[in-house]
């Protein structure tokens, strides 16, 4: 065996920890990057997110007592004004005859929407009732499918035939009668009127739930079931003829209908909306497609000034771990900025 010394000239790349981190961050999606940063924020006390609304938040907190006092003053006055506006209607010729021909009110200032229940959606409210119901698993599945089809007002958005067809693969030998039965279970839930297929059915369900001896109940049910279009058209003469009632009875029936809720689901908060933040924008500029990162999705980080100042004043007393974390925080901020 022969031993010898040889001299070679070569090149190699040494990846520093900073460069390794930079390359790794470039490979992550925005969602994965935010998950990575959340972990780093927990591990490194010298790293924090920028709060761009910090000044506005403090200003809002300072002004909160004044606004609260004003809100309380307004809330004490509101019941008086509302009670005066909700007096029974005594004339068939008043100008605020509501149009019930549509499939629900579109008035965003409706009293029903002002009294919305915060923190609970209509779907959650109905599913909570479904969980404790004595229905079979198959019936619960059908009712849950109908609940998922409701809009924010509480109306079904699809015909029962379409809903039945969409459930054929999930439930074997599904009959239309089963879906009809499930709809009746849904319509017996709170709020009354939910699960209706149109406005007439919604109002009829609410009238049917009233005690039988409620004044004008029968006339109001006939009116909503068959003559809602005449009510919207204010055809008083034809309404009296079709229903076989006089003016006072028609006024009472109309007043009872006006007391109902045309949007029973509006009393609950809307479903939480989840927005998708794109990682990349692709635009066509002068016939060329140009891809660019979404700068708004860039996490905004900074070094915690309080800890950094303490470290600078006591550097001579040690604190090598904090100094290392400070350097890591600065590297991370720089690498995130380079990504965008």
Helices and strands as residue ranges (DSSP letters): H 17-26, H 30-43, E 47-49, H 54-85, H 111-114, E 117-121, H 122-131, H 137-148, H 160-166, H 176-187, H 199-208, H 217-226, H 228-233, H 236-243, H 247-258, G 264-267, E 268-269, E 280-285, E 288-293, G 295-297, E 301-303, H 305-313, G 315-317, H 320-339
